[in-house]
């Protein structure tokens, strides 16, 4: 239990990655952790699309940068793996469900010595015609909303230190 709490406290967003793909065994453990995230009424509304092919990652990066309003950046920071988390909009807890999957993915990556970061704008990407076409190509059918992109890779550099926690974070009632 102490190791779990330590991992939860020490995980940080990583925005610089080595130019090598993550191990398949690690990826499988991370995905399994995502599959076991809590979901409303156990209905498992999220799905995960794993992208490791550079051309597809570059396409998603361009789409994301355009939505961000700066097409000169790589919002995925050169990460070799992107896991897009989507959730079925027919479930009233789809946002929460997908967010919990994202948290499990990032915490599992950290526990395995990998870096990760939650990249936003998946909602807008997959509302677009280009995004909907990607979902069709990937075989994802239904009314899914993009929740986030979990970028994963081997960190290139030191892990950031935690910022001090704010005052009044907790109120006991």
Secondary structure, DSSP 8 states (H G I E B T S, - for coil): -HHHHHHHHH--B---B-SS---HHHHHHHHHHHHTS--GGG---EEEEEE--HHHHHHHHHHHHHHHT-TTS-TTTT-SEEEEEEEETTSTTHHHHHHHHHHHHHHHHHHTT-EEEEE--HHHHHHSHHHHHHHHHHT--S-EEEEEEEEEE-BSS---------TT-----
